[in-house]
């Protein structure tokens, strides 16, 4: 019969944001913990990524017009239509796919020597990257919550924004 295998290590720690010891926890795989990414480098990497997303999505952000019938005036009128949904989709896909499939890095993070990892310092998963970006985009789309999301980086010991806490990720040096 034999004995049953030991339970997997508990990576939750006393608080949801505490780190497991190096080599333990989800995605640890024996990797030694590195350094957390600097706040200023994270800011400049984010600015560069926003510029890149703006350039990529600019063909989708133009203003076009659709002609519709206005029954009250009994005429056709031109109504402006902005393609912001497509631009937001391009941005979401940029952050999600690069983070999930390019070693946890967007172009800005790569240039500034940063990457997104799981809180166990392992590779970030596809679903985890999707949760991270979905929470970030929802907060950015909701008035001032995007600024509050980013402000968390200043006040948490692990430099985590709300979207990092929700997805259980860290931004670290490469």
C-alpha positions, 0 to 999 in steps of 0.5 A: 500500500505505501504511504500517501505523498505529503500535502503540497506546500501552503503558499498562502502564508499568514497573509495573502500577500506574504511570500513563501520561502524560496523554492516553495509555493506555487511556481517556485521550482527551487528558484531563488527569490530575486529583487522586486522591480523598482517603482520608477522603472515600473513607471517608465516601463508603463509609460513606454507601454502606453505609448506603444499601445497608442501607436498600435491602436491608433488606426482603431481610435479614429472618429468616423460617422454613421448615417442614421434616420432621425424620425423626429426631424424626418431626415438622415443625420451623421452620428460620430462613432469612436472606435474606443472599444477596439482600441481597448481590446488591442491594449488588453491583448497587448498586455495579456498576451505578452505577459503570458507568453513572453516571459512575463514581459511587455516591451516596456518591461523588457527594456527596463529590466522587469518582468511579472512573476507569480508570487512564488517567483515562478512563471506567470500563467495565462489565466493569471495574466488575464486576471491581472490585466482584466482587473487593471483595465476594469479599474482604469475604466472606472473613474479614479480607481486606476490611480488608486490601483497604481498608488498601492505600489507606493504603500505595499511592501511588495510593491503590488498594485491592486491588479497584482494582489488580485492575480497573485503576481509581483513585478521583479528585476530580470 
